Amino acid sequence: MNDYMKALHQRFFRKPNLTELEKEIETARQDVRDCLDKAQRRRLMDLVDGQALLREEISLASFTAGFKLAWGITKELEA
């Protein structure tokens, strides 16, 4: 079922336009990166990558919960 939910999510999810916020975050990341040595930069990138994965998982979980809610409402209306 998880693969089905991922496919539905990919089909119907539309990323909101957050260009300004993304620019601010990237500028802050670069400012922090410039103050770090190579090992610390690697840790920063691990953190950024981890946050991106977390956002994807939260988005899929939210979509799945909304889908299940809609499915439950549909079943109740049919009864």
CORCOR-V535709 format. One line per field, one symbol per residue. psi: psi as a letter, one per 20 degrees, with the letter a starting at -180 (. if undefined). burial: # if it has 9 or more other C-alpha atoms within 8 Angstrom, else .. A space follows every 10 residues. Layout:
psi = ???
burial = ???
This chain:
psi = hhhghggggh gipopqolgg ghggghgggh gggijqrggh gghghggggh hggggggggg ggggghghgg gggghhhh.
burial = ....##.##. .......... .......... ..#..#.... #..#...... .........# ..##...... .........
